[in-house]
Amino acid sequence: MPNHYHILLRQKTISGLTEFIRSLSTSYSMYFNKKYRRVGSLFQGVFKATDIRDENYLLWVSRYIHRNPPDFQIYPYSSYDDYLGKRKTDWLNTNLLLEFFQSKRMSREKNYQEFVDNTKEETPADFSFITLEPENEEDEVEERLQKTSTLLRSHGRVEP
């Protein structure tokens, strides 16, 4: 992936993402161009963003990002090792995604690895059956675990 990158961020302000990416891209381009005595754009195309409004799409995007490099299992510039518990990057919070992969039989990290490594490339619509909307707050945790377990079982990741 020499000419683009993927990043999954939680936006806190309305224009925060756009301002952050603009600053990041500009700063890094200036640094790189100065270091290697070159001029011009470093990245393919312009900045694009997608608003993720449901957990099903969040799971798909996370897997897509981690599988994007052809050598994704050993790609050194990926956060994948953080999600597998092999590395700890201070500013990266893996809990939001890993909470979907809790089970009694395997660690969250192992379940996530199975999900990323061994799952065919479905479209986001294939996760529609696990919309996580509990009827009341008390059932939220149990329902989340049951639906996540159902998702993982359907992909052969967790035994019933």
Secondary structure, 3 states (H helix, E strand, C coil): CCCCCCCCCCCCCCCHHHHHHHHHHHHHHHHHHHHCCCCCCCCCCCCCCCCCCCHHHHHHHHHHHHHCCCCCCCCCCCCHHHHCCCCCCCCCCCHHHHHHHCCCCCCHHHHHHHHHHHCCCCCHHHHHHHCCCCCCHHHHHHHHHHHHHHHHHHCCCCCC
